[in-house]
Amino acid sequence: METSERVTVRWWRWRRNALKRRIDVVEAWVVLAGWVFALLVGVCAGLMAAGAVERAVERQQAESRQVSAVAVEDAPGPSPAREASDHRVWVKVRWTAPDGSSHTEQARVPPRTPAGSTIPLWVNRSGDITTPPVSGGEAWLHTSVGGGLAGVLAGGMVLGAAWLTRLCLDRRRMAQWEAEWERIDTRRGWKTG
């Protein structure tokens, strides 16, 4: 029993061939340009997004300051409804902002914190309570993931455009083949399909 072996001809669109049409050459250039542009656009978009995330993290770190706040009142015990949370409760605290102004506001503190206790608190330049800035590892993760996602999405959009272009070229090629078969069939007086 003979086995048939499939032969793959690499780079067939770029070789000389009497059956190759102009649309095949256009498709070859579309595929090549699509991959090259996807790579370039993906890398550029990834680097730009990573830079933007990095600048946002640096801005957040530069604008945040840790201050010592003093609990104005005793903090209540943990709420039974918040057993799954981080067990922090809201209490009124007072602190002095980096600009020297005094602030009093509600902040989350550990349960049963007595009045007069010192609590570390992160504030922005205007003295308002803010979240702690991201750590170095978190900043690296945000930058890497943001840049990677932006690069993949931008490159994917370019490849999607190249795929749509190839789809249009395939439809055009099929229409040309259909027209040529129609012309051959009617010349001989019979139909093949």
NUMI-385978 format. One line per field, with one value per residue (C-alpha): residue in one letter; x, z, y; chain. Coordinates in steps of 0.2 Angstrom, whole numbers, plus 5000, padded with zeros to 4 digits. Each point is the difference from the previous one (the first is absolute). Layout:
REM NUMI-385978
type c(A/...)
px c(X/...)
pz c(Z/...)
py c(Y/...)
mol c(A/...)
//
This chain:
REM NUMI-385978
type c(M/E/T/S/E/R/V/T/V/R/W/W/R/W/R/R/N/A/L/K/R/R/I/D/V/V/E/A/W/V/V/L/A/G/W/V/F/A/L/L/V/G/V/C/A/G/L/M/A/A/G/A/V/E/R/A/V/E/R/Q/Q/A/E/S/R/Q/V/S/A/V/A/V/E/D/A/P/G/P/S/P/A/R/E/A/S/D/H/R/V/W/V/K/V/R/W/T/A/P/D/G/S/S/H/T/E/Q/A/R/V/P/P/R/T/P/A/G/S/T/I/P/L/W/V/N/R/S/G/D/I/T/T/P/P/V/S/G/G/E/A/W/L/H/T/S/V/G/G/G/L/A/G/V/L/A/G/G/M/V/L/G/A/A/W/L/T/R/L/C/L/D/R/R/R/M/A/Q/W/E/A/E/W/E/R/I/D/T/R/R/G/W/K/T/G)
px c(5000/5007/4999/4998/5011/4995/5013/5000/5007/5007/4999/4990/4992/5018/5005/4998/4985/4990/4983/5004/4989/5002/4988/5011/5015/4989/4995/5018/5005/4984/5006/5018/4995/4987/5012/5014/4988/4992/5017/5005/4983/4999/5017/4997/4983/5007/5015/4988/4988/5013/5008/4983/4996/5018/4997/4983/5008/5015/4987/4990/5016/5006/4983/4997/5007/4998/4995/4996/4981/4993/4983/4988/4988/5000/4998/4986/5003/4999/4982/4993/4995/5017/5008/5007/5008/5016/4993/5002/4988/4996/5005/5003/5019/5010/5016/5011/5003/5017/4995/4997/4981/4990/4987/4987/4991/4994/5013/5001/5010/5001/4985/5001/5013/5000/4998/5017/5009/5011/4995/5011/4990/5004/4995/5002/5007/4984/5000/4985/5000/5006/5005/5018/5011/5004/5016/5014/4995/4982/5006/5010/4985/4988/5013/5004/4981/4995/5013/4998/4981/5001/5013/4990/4984/5008/5009/4984/4991/5013/4999/4981/5001/5012/4988/4985/5010/5005/4981/4996/5014/4994/4982/5007/5010/4985/4990/5014/5001/4981/5000/5014/4991/4984/5010/5008/4984/4990/5014/4998/4981/4998/5000/5010/4990)
pz c(5000/4995/5012/4993/5006/5001/4994/5007/4989/5010/4994/4985/4998/4997/4987/4982/4994/4984/5009/5013/4998/5005/5014/5007/5001/5008/5013/5003/5003/5011/5011/5002/5003/5013/5010/4999/5005/5013/5008/4999/5005/5015/5006/4999/5008/5014/5003/5000/5012/5012/5000/5004/5014/5007/5000/5009/5013/5002/5002/5013/5010/4999/5005/5015/5017/5015/5016/5018/5004/5017/5004/5007/5007/5005/4985/5002/4999/4984/4992/4999/4982/4995/5005/4982/4998/5007/5017/5000/5006/4997/5013/5000/5000/5000/4991/4993/4982/4991/4997/5019/5000/5013/4993/5009/4990/5001/4997/5001/5015/5009/5012/5018/4997/5015/4998/5000/4990/4986/4983/4984/4986/4982/4993/4984/4997/5006/5016/4995/5004/4986/4997/5003/4985/4991/5005/4988/4996/4997/4989/4990/4998/4995/4987/4993/4999/4993/4987/4995/4998/4990/4989/4997/4997/4988/4990/5000/4992/4986/4997/5000/4987/4990/5002/4994/4985/4996/5001/4988/4988/5001/4996/4985/4995/5000/4990/4987/4999/4999/4985/4992/5001/4994/4985/4996/5002/4988/4987/4998/5002/5016/5018/5013/5016)
py c(5000/5017/5015/5017/5013/5018/5012/5018/5013/5014/5018/4995/5017/5007/4988/5001/4990/5002/4997/5014/5015/5018/4998/4986/5012/5013/4988/4995/5018/5003/4985/5005/5019/4994/4990/5014/5014/4989/4997/5019/5007/4987/5004/5019/4999/4989/5012/5015/4992/4994/5017/5008/4987/5003/5019/4998/4989/5013/5014/4991/4996/5018/5007/4988/5003/4990/5009/4996/5002/5000/4991/5013/4987/4982/4988/4987/4981/4991/4999/4982/5004/5004/4983/4997/5017/5007/5003/5019/5012/5019/5012/5019/5005/5016/5003/5014/5001/5003/5018/5002/5001/4989/4988/4989/4986/4982/4987/4981/4994/4983/4996/5006/5013/5012/5019/5008/4985/5005/4992/5001/5008/5004/5017/5010/5017/5009/4989/4989/4982/4989/4982/4995/5000/4984/4991/4997/4983/5005/5015/4988/4988/5014/5007/4983/4994/5017/5001/4982/5001/5016/4992/4985/5009/5013/4986/4989/5015/5001/4981/5002/5013/4989/4985/5011/5005/4982/4996/5013/4994/4982/5006/5009/4985/4989/5012/5001/4981/4999/5012/4991/4983/5008/5007/4983/4990/5012/5000/4981/5000/4990/5003/4991/5005)
mol c(A/A/A/A/A/A/A/A/A/A/A/A/A/A/A/A/A/A/A/A/A/A/A/A/A/A/A/A/A/A/A/A/A/A/A/A/A/A/A/A/A/A/A/A/A/A/A/A/A/A/A/A/A/A/A/A/A/A/A/A/A/A/A/A/A/A/A/A/A/A/A/A/A/A/A/A/A/A/A/A/A/A/A/A/A/A/A/A/A/A/A/A/A/A/A/A/A/A/A/A/A/A/A/A/A/A/A/A/A/A/A/A/A/A/A/A/A/A/A/A/A/A/A/A/A/A/A/A/A/A/A/A/A/A/A/A/A/A/A/A/A/A/A/A/A/A/A/A/A/A/A/A/A/A/A/A/A/A/A/A/A/A/A/A/A/A/A/A/A/A/A/A/A/A/A/A/A/A/A/A/A/A/A/A/A/A/A/A/A/A/A/A/A)
//
